[in-house]
Amino acid sequence: MSGAGKVVAVTGASGYIASWIVKLLLQRGYTVKASVREPNESRKTAHLTSLDGAKERLQLFKANLLEEGSFESCLEGCEGVFHTASPFYHDIKDPQAELLDPAIKGTLNVLNSVAKFPSIKRVVLTSSIAAVAYNGKPRTPDVVVDETWFSDPNLCKESQLWYVLSKTLAEDAAWKFVHEKGIDMVTINPAMVIGPLLQPTLNTSAAAILNLINGAQAYNNLSLGWVNVKDVANAHIQAFEIPSANGRYCLVERVAHYAEVVKMLRELYPSLELPEKCADEKPLVPIYQVSKEKAKSLGIEYIPLETSLKETVESLKEKKFVSF
Ligand SMILES: NC(=O)c1ccc[n+]([C@@H]2O[C@H](COP(=O)([O-])OP(=O)(O)OC[C@H]3O[C@@H](n4cnc5c(N)ncnc54)[C@H](OP(=O)(O)O)[C@@H]3O)[C@@H](O)[C@H]2O)c1
């Protein structure tokens, strides 16, 4: 019980990744102060308050990234902060208001409050591979992406990759802030996160798998890194607990093209109707590698993609997003 007697905060606790962070923290004996936007909406909180240990050691706080100071009561008295809240969706009309402001201003809002509480020893920020890999360098099978890569905001803007831009600018703003204030911060930079859902709502990365098994005619011509949500949550906690943890940690079990993901799903579920063709006629976007060296130092032994896919599909079935 590495967390016994310790108090930590998790922002955006009702979300997909944060819910797993809360679950594992409670399992390890931590007392968790969890921020949610709507603490009185049971659809957003029931899956948290029913976790083992929640009755004794979970407290909910209302906070919004866009309301200055709203995280203070949540962060007060904590030793560690897991800042995971940030919008992740693609279907947006106003990138500034819907993605960029909550990601960037929201992160600075949380960090401003962190700076007020000397009890906070470390912040673990949920960044993304989005803040790492989009810098215009070619990504081919012999290229190894690692933590020294930083996405290029101009390129993100030109390509209108608004979510990627939001994560890139938020991480950059966070590093500048913590360097100036002398705050200890570690970032976790996962790729597409899949695996079982704890929350009752559908999150964006699980939706990518649901789309494939729910009648899509074609798969995207895209190669992505994939990682299991349990490994991602565990990495966050390891990054808090291991004193020497520092800087950024890319988390990718493997990079696979959607064509390969569909092939794996077909092997797992032979009777399922899956897309037969690629969305365009261009050559398949090549895979690349992502370094596992730093993640290894957190003790992460990745759950294989096949298992993650199976767990995602089973969870989507259990939560009735799909039936077969
Ligand atoms: N899933 C992935 O593949 C992936 C990969 C890399 C990084 N990430 C990062 O992981 C984090 C969590 O993402 P997720 O996949 O778990 O998505 P999610 O389930 O949609 O969770 C996002 C969380 O952010 C909260 N949030 C959004 N806007 C907010 C605001 N204005 N004020 C307060 N909270 C707000 C949401 O709160 P509500 O519940 O109230 O809406 C929700 O709890 C994000 O930082 C994301 O960028 C995700």
The ligand as an SDF file (V2000), in Angstrom:
LIG
                    3D

 48 52  0  0  0  0  0  0  0  0999 V2000
   -7.5770    8.7990  -24.8080 N   0  0  0  0  0  0  0  0  0  0  0  0
   -6.4570    8.9490  -25.4720 C   0  0  0  0  0  0  0  0  0  0  0  0
   -6.2020    8.2640  -26.4720 O   0  0  0  0  0  0  0  0  0  0  0  0
   -5.4480    9.9630  -24.9930 C   0  0  0  0  0  0  0  0  0  0  0  0
   -4.1360    9.8700  -25.4870 C   0  0  0  0  0  0  0  0  0  0  0  0
   -3.1710   10.7710  -25.0440 C   0  0  0  0  0  0  0  0  0  0  0  0
   -3.5180   11.7460  -24.1220 C   0  0  0  0  0  0  0  0  0  0  0  0
   -4.7970   11.8300  -23.6830 N   0  0  0  0  0  0  0  0  0  0  0  0
   -5.1060   12.8760  -22.7050 C   0  0  0  0  0  0  0  0  0  0  0  0
   -5.6690   12.2760  -21.5530 O   0  0  0  0  0  0  0  0  0  0  0  0
   -6.5290   13.1860  -20.8900 C   0  0  0  0  0  0  0  0  0  0  0  0
   -7.8540   12.5340  -20.6400 C   0  0  0  0  0  0  0  0  0  0  0  0
   -8.4240   12.1440  -21.8560 O   0  0  0  0  0  0  0  0  0  0  0  0
   -9.4630   10.9390  -21.9460 P   0  0  0  0  0  0  0  0  0  0  0  0
   -9.1150   10.1590  -23.1320 O   0  0  0  0  0  0  0  0  0  0  0  0
   -9.5880   10.2990  -20.6400 O   0  0  0  0  0  0  0  0  0  0  0  0
  -10.7730   11.7610  -22.3390 O   0  0  0  0  0  0  0  0  0  0  0  0
  -12.1550   12.0260  -21.5950 P   0  0  0  0  0  0  0  0  0  0  0  0
  -12.7200   10.7530  -21.0720 O   0  0  0  0  0  0  0  0  0  0  0  0
  -12.9680   12.8020  -22.5490 O   0  0  0  0  0  0  0  0  0  0  0  0
  -11.7250   12.9170  -20.3590 O   0  0  0  0  0  0  0  0  0  0  0  0
  -11.4710   14.2730  -20.4620 C   0  0  0  0  0  0  0  0  0  0  0  0
  -11.6980   14.8880  -19.1150 C   0  0  0  0  0  0  0  0  0  0  0  0
  -11.4300   16.2930  -19.1780 O   0  0  0  0  0  0  0  0  0  0  0  0
  -12.4640   16.9580  -18.5220 C   0  0  0  0  0  0  0  0  0  0  0  0
  -12.6850   18.3070  -19.0300 N   0  0  0  0  0  0  0  0  0  0  0  0
  -12.8560   18.7170  -20.3000 C   0  0  0  0  0  0  0  0  0  0  0  0
  -13.0710   20.0400  -20.3460 N   0  0  0  0  0  0  0  0  0  0  0  0
  -13.0510   20.4810  -19.0590 C   0  0  0  0  0  0  0  0  0  0  0  0
  -13.2110   21.7360  -18.4430 C   0  0  0  0  0  0  0  0  0  0  0  0
  -13.4650   22.8470  -19.1390 N   0  0  0  0  0  0  0  0  0  0  0  0
  -13.1080   21.8130  -17.0890 N   0  0  0  0  0  0  0  0  0  0  0  0
  -12.8590   20.7050  -16.3370 C   0  0  0  0  0  0  0  0  0  0  0  0
  -12.7110   19.4840  -16.8780 N   0  0  0  0  0  0  0  0  0  0  0  0
  -12.8030   19.3760  -18.2150 C   0  0  0  0  0  0  0  0  0  0  0  0
  -13.6990   16.1180  -18.7620 C   0  0  0  0  0  0  0  0  0  0  0  0
  -14.6670   16.4190  -17.7960 O   0  0  0  0  0  0  0  0  0  0  0  0
  -16.2190   16.0220  -17.9730 P   0  0  0  0  0  0  0  0  0  0  0  0
  -16.2890   14.5620  -17.5820 O   0  0  0  0  0  0  0  0  0  0  0  0
  -16.9020   16.9280  -17.0400 O   0  0  0  0  0  0  0  0  0  0  0  0
  -16.5730   16.2320  -19.4090 O   0  0  0  0  0  0  0  0  0  0  0  0
  -13.1390   14.7340  -18.6280 C   0  0  0  0  0  0  0  0  0  0  0  0
  -13.1240   14.3270  -17.2940 O   0  0  0  0  0  0  0  0  0  0  0  0
   -6.5750   14.4300  -21.7620 C   0  0  0  0  0  0  0  0  0  0  0  0
   -5.6080   15.3350  -21.2690 O   0  0  0  0  0  0  0  0  0  0  0  0
   -6.1380   13.9030  -23.1290 C   0  0  0  0  0  0  0  0  0  0  0  0
   -5.5710   14.8940  -23.9090 O   0  0  0  0  0  0  0  0  0  0  0  0
   -5.7770   10.9730  -24.0970 C   0  0  0  0  0  0  0  0  0  0  0  0
  1  2  1  0
  2  3  2  0
  2  4  1  0
  4  5  1  0
  4 48  2  0
  5  6  2  0
  6  7  1  0
  7  8  2  0
  8  9  1  0
  8 48  1  0
  9 10  1  0
  9 46  1  0
 10 11  1  0
 11 12  1  0
 11 44  1  0
 12 13  1  0
 13 14  1  0
 14 15  2  0
 14 16  1  0
 14 17  1  0
 17 18  1  0
 18 19  2  0
 18 20  1  0
 18 21  1  0
 21 22  1  0
 22 23  1  0
 23 24  1  0
 23 42  1  0
 24 25  1  0
 25 26  1  0
 25 36  1  0
 26 27  1  0
 26 35  1  0
 27 28  2  0
 28 29  1  0
 29 30  1  0
 29 35  2  0
 30 31  1  0
 30 32  2  0
 32 33  1  0
 33 34  2  0
 34 35  1  0
 36 37  1  0
 36 42  1  0
 37 38  1  0
 38 39  2  0
 38 40  1  0
 38 41  1  0
 42 43  1  0
 44 45  1  0
 44 46  1  0
 46 47  1  0
M  CHG  2   8   1  16  -1
M  END
$$$$
